């Protein structure tokens, strides 16, 4: 893979991680909410934690995968 393609892939991946964490923490903190008919603040907080934990697990797995190559 060309260096510029690999760099752009890393930038895109890092951007996705930052956005995922921002959305997750926004849902946990109440900045982003769901309407009451979709579960309201409680479901938003649970979904936020799922997003944050899932993102952190995927980051660790990606780092471990890169180190094993």
N, C-alpha and C positions, 0 to 999 in steps of 0.2 A: 504494500500500500504506500502511496506517495506520502511524504511528510506532511504536506498541507492537508491532505484528506484525514490523516491520523490526528493532526492538531484540531481540525474542525470537529471531528468526532468527540474528542476530549472536551472541547468547549461546549458542544451540544449536550453531552452527558452531564457536565458540571452545572449547566444552566437548568437542566431538568431536575437535578438534585436540589438546587437552591429553590426552585419554584415549588417542588413537592414539600420541602420543609416549611416554606413560607405558608403554603395553604394549610398544611397540617397544624402548625402552631397557631394560625389564624382561627382555625376551627376549635382548637382546644381553648384558646383564650376568649372566644366569643366574638371576635371581630367578624368572622364569617359564620353565618348561621343558616339553619334550615327552617323552612316554614313549619308551623306546628303540625300540619297534616302529614309532614314527612318525618316527624319525630322530634322536631325542635332542637333545643340547645343540647339536650342529653345525647341524642344520637349524633349530633355534629361533633361533640367532644369525643365520643367513642370512635367515630370515623377518623377524626383528627389523629388520635393516638395510633390507630391502625396505619394511617399514612406515614406518620413519623417513624414508627417501628419498622415498617416495611421498607422505607427508604434507607434507614440506617443499616438494616440487614443486607440490602442490595449493595450498598457502598462497601461494606466489609467483604462481601462475596466478590465484588469486582476487583478490589485491591488484592485479595488472596489469589484470584484467578490471574491477575497480571503478574504477581510475584512468582507464580508457579510456571510461567511460560519460559 
